[in-house]
C-alpha cells in the first residue's frame, strides 16, 4: 500500500515539476543568495530552457511522447 502511494506521488511530482522549472528555481535561489549575477541567471535560464525545448521538440517528432 505504501509503495503504491509513493509511486503515485513520485509520478505526480515528476509531472508537476519539470526540469526547466527546477533549473529556474535553482538559478533564482542562487541569484537571491548572491552567488549568481543577474546576467548569469539570464544566460543559465535561456540556455537550459532553449536546449530542453529543442530536445522536447525532437522527442515529439520521433514519437517519444511522455
N, C-alpha and C positions, 0 to 999 in steps of 0.2 A: 504494500500500500504506500509506504513512504517513498520507495523507489519510483513508483508511478507518479506521485505528486512532484517529486524532484525533477523527473524527466519533463513533465508538463511545464513546470516553472522555468526550467532551462530553455525549453523551446520558445516559450512566450517571451522571455527576456531577450533571447537572441534576435527574435524578430522585432522587438520593440527598440532595442538599442543597436544601431548599425555601427560598423567600424568607422564610418565617416563621422558620426556623432561623437564617438569615443575620442577620436583624434582631435576634433574641435574642442571638446571639453578639456582634454589634457593640455592642449596648447593654450586655451583660455586660462586654465588654472595656473600654469607656469608663467603666463604673462601677468596675471594678477599678483603672483608671488614675487615678480621682479626678476625672474630667471630667463625670460624670453622678451625681446623687444617687440613693439607692435609691428614693426616691419617684418621681423622674423615670423610673427604669428600669421601675417597675411600670406607669406610665402609657404609656410608649412601647410596651412589650410588649403590654399589654391592647388599646390602640387598634389597633395593626397586626394582631395576631392576630385580633381580633374583626372588623375590617374585611375582612381577607383571607378569613376564614371565610364571611362573607356573600357575597362575590364568588364563592368556590368553589361555594357552595350554589346561587346563581343560575345559574352556568355549567352545573352538573349538571342543574338543572331544564330548562334550554333545550336540553340535549343537546350541549354543547360540552365533552365529556369529553376529558381529555388522554391 
